[in-house]
Amino acid sequence: METITVPKASPAPLPELASYLAPFAPLLQRSQSRESVERYITGLLTDLPRKNCETIAAAVAGTSTERLQHLLTDADWDPEKLDEVRVRRLASQSPREGILVLDDTSFPKKGTRSVGVQPQYCGALGKIANCQVVVSAQYVADEPASSTPLHWPVTARLFLPERWADDPDRRKTAHVPQEIAFHTKPQLALALVDRASTWEVPFRFVVADAGYGDNPKFLDGLEERDLLYVCAVERSFGVRLPDEVREASAAVPEKPTGKGRPKLPRAAPLQTVEAVVAAQPESAWQTITWREGTKGPLCKQFLAVRVHRAP
């Protein structure tokens, strides 16, 4: 049987990587942690088909499985502070008025011990499955000279299902901090928006899919923050037409007969997005091209209709 030899990466740090990691050094108190971070990231930059502490230690000189495992599980460092340094550096080099894209990503898992894992909708598999779910924020900005936009990850939060949050034994076994409580995915997304603002990410618009756009409290939260947004909604999303809203607000309620309670103003008719769109003429649709893609112009048909979203 032929033995496969794994070539070792040099024990000397890559100059570009060393320069990149320099601002993070004050956040890692021990020299061993700083060295392990450099070795671990060097391993992530290799062509290894599977990247974990064991495979990286076998391919990168000057470290070991135990050192890398200690870095990830026991070393004293604050991931949020490290993330902030990274994000602020990227933000300072990115165009103004970018887009903050909110989404969730699922990771299929076996077993029950990983924090937050349970049967839930798994986008990676397109069905209910055992997985973890992470709510994330990504920065995107147009790059006219390129066929692809500028895109980098801002931050993320693990979604802790309510069953996990309410189970003290499970929390203790998985070392979930006491201050971590149950939050819905839209609540986590708003927290990520606030974090991106605090870290001075240069976004002007927020974009999210219907998993967030269908949540009225999430949309209220964006409006309270005075943010422009584009959010998808399901076809059953409730809306009211402006003319009908004005007519309903101008109508004088009928006076009650006898001593009955005064009648409240009647609300405008509630319609679905699907019905409103279907009622528009074909001529109202426009084909809009927004950039040149790798296989030709990127274009789509769009229709703009002003409506009031229903609570």
Disulfide bonds with the S-S distance in Angstrom:
none
